[in-house]
Amino acid sequence: MFNYNKDELFGRYCFIEQKRYGVPNEKFLYKIIGTFQSNAWSEVPVDANDRDMKLHNHSEKVVNVICCGVCEEKVERYRLCDVYVLSNQEDTKWQKLKEWIEEREKKHTLMLKASALEDIEILNKMQELEGEDE
């Protein structure tokens, strides 16, 4: 598991298990933005009620990651041995899927904007017709 060098993991994707109550745990997709040795990391499965990093008596290889599609500004830290790093082939598939989802979101946003413009035109026409009635 620790056979990766630093440069190999940067930009790669990984899954990290999230704790769920009353239902099976879920895995979220993260992007690795750094690796190093540390004695501070968050436990896996990640518990929404206890996300804080804990200090430990020993150092291990850890990854700094951002959660894709949730909060891409917050950096989180987990032990490398607790995450599932995607292979290059899996990584490419997830990257393509992420790009496809982003493209769909852009199209959906454009459709919503076009719909809003149509609604404004309808409202303007209604006001215009109401003005003729007076």
C-alpha positions as CSV (number, residue, x, y, z in Angstrom):
1,M,0.0,0.0,0.0
2,F,2.9,2.4,0.7
3,N,4.6,1.7,-2.6
4,Y,3.6,5.1,-4.1
5,N,6.1,7.9,-4.3
6,K,4.9,11.4,-3.6
7,D,4.6,12.6,-7.2
8,E,2.7,9.4,-8.2
9,L,-0.3,10.3,-6.0
10,F,-0.7,14.0,-6.6
11,G,-3.9,14.6,-8.6
12,R,-5.1,11.0,-8.3
13,Y,-8.5,10.0,-7.0
14,C,-9.4,7.9,-4.0
15,F,-12.5,6.7,-2.2
16,I,-12.9,7.3,1.6
17,E,-15.6,5.5,3.6
18,Q,-18.2,7.8,5.3
19,K,-20.0,6.6,8.4
20,R,-23.8,6.4,8.1
21,Y,-26.3,5.7,10.8
22,G,-29.0,3.1,10.2
23,V,-27.9,2.5,6.6
24,P,-24.8,1.0,5.0
25,N,-21.7,3.2,5.0
26,E,-20.9,5.1,1.8
27,K,-17.7,5.9,-0.1
28,F,-17.0,9.5,-1.3
29,L,-14.7,10.4,-4.1
30,Y,-11.7,12.6,-3.1
31,K,-8.8,14.1,-5.0
32,I,-5.3,13.7,-3.5
33,I,-3.4,17.0,-3.2
34,G,-0.4,16.0,-1.1
35,T,1.2,13.2,0.9
36,F,3.7,13.2,3.8
37,Q,4.4,11.7,7.2
38,S,2.3,13.0,10.1
39,N,0.9,12.0,13.5
40,A,-2.4,13.9,13.0
41,W,-5.2,12.6,10.8
42,S,-9.0,12.0,10.8
43,E,-10.3,8.5,11.4
44,V,-12.0,6.4,8.8
45,P,-14.9,5.7,8.4
46,V,-15.4,9.5,8.5
47,D,-18.1,10.4,11.1
48,A,-19.9,13.6,10.4
49,N,-20.3,14.1,14.2
50,D,-16.5,13.7,14.7
51,R,-14.5,15.0,11.7
52,D,-11.6,16.5,13.7
53,M,-8.1,15.4,13.3
54,K,-6.7,13.4,16.2
55,L,-3.1,13.4,17.4
56,H,-1.5,9.9,17.6
57,N,1.7,8.7,19.3
58,H,3.3,7.7,16.0
59,S,3.7,9.0,12.5
60,E,2.3,7.4,9.4
61,K,2.1,8.3,5.7
62,V,-1.0,10.5,5.2
63,V,-2.8,12.1,2.3
64,N,-4.3,15.6,2.1
65,V,-7.4,15.4,0.0
66,I,-10.4,17.5,-1.1
67,C,-13.9,16.0,-1.4
68,C,-15.1,16.2,-5.1
69,G,-18.4,17.9,-5.5
70,V,-19.0,18.6,-1.9
71,C,-16.5,21.2,-0.6
72,E,-13.5,21.5,-2.8
73,E,-11.9,24.3,-0.7
74,K,-11.6,22.3,2.6
75,V,-8.5,20.1,2.9
76,E,-8.9,16.9,4.9
77,R,-6.2,14.5,6.1
78,Y,-6.4,10.7,6.3
79,R,-3.9,7.8,6.6
80,L,-2.9,6.4,3.2
81,C,-3.7,2.9,4.4
82,D,-7.3,3.9,5.2
83,V,-8.1,5.2,1.6
84,Y,-8.6,3.3,-1.6
85,V,-6.4,4.9,-4.2
86,L,-7.8,4.3,-7.7
87,S,-5.6,2.7,-10.3
88,N,-4.6,4.8,-13.3
89,Q,-7.3,3.1,-15.4
90,E,-10.0,3.6,-12.7
91,D,-8.7,7.2,-12.3
92,T,-9.2,7.9,-16.0
93,K,-12.8,6.6,-15.9
94,W,-13.7,8.7,-12.8
95,Q,-12.1,11.8,-14.4
96,K,-14.1,11.3,-17.6
97,L,-17.3,10.8,-15.5
98,K,-16.6,13.9,-13.4
99,E,-16.0,15.9,-16.6
100,W,-19.3,14.5,-18.1
101,I,-21.2,15.5,-14.9
102,E,-19.7,19.0,-15.0
103,E,-20.7,19.4,-18.6
104,R,-24.3,18.3,-17.8
105,E,-24.4,20.7,-14.9
106,K,-23.3,23.5,-17.3
107,K,-26.0,22.6,-19.8
108,H,-28.6,22.4,-17.0
109,T,-27.6,25.8,-15.8
110,L,-27.9,27.3,-19.3
111,M,-31.3,25.6,-19.7
112,L,-32.4,27.2,-16.3
113,K,-31.2,30.6,-17.4
114,A,-33.0,30.3,-20.8
115,S,-36.2,29.2,-18.9
116,A,-35.9,32.2,-16.6
117,L,-35.5,34.5,-19.6
118,E,-38.7,33.0,-21.1
119,D,-40.5,33.5,-17.8
120,I,-39.4,37.2,-17.8
121,E,-40.7,37.6,-21.4
122,I,-44.0,36.0,-20.4
123,L,-44.3,38.4,-17.4
124,N,-43.5,41.4,-19.6
125,K,-46.1,40.3,-22.1
126,M,-48.7,39.9,-19.4
127,Q,-48.0,43.4,-18.0
128,E,-48.2,44.8,-21.5
129,L,-51.6,43.1,-22.1
130,E,-52.8,44.3,-18.6
131,G,-51.9,47.8,-19.6
132,E,-54.0,47.5,-22.8
133,D,-57.0,46.5,-20.7
134,E,-57.0,49.7,-18.7
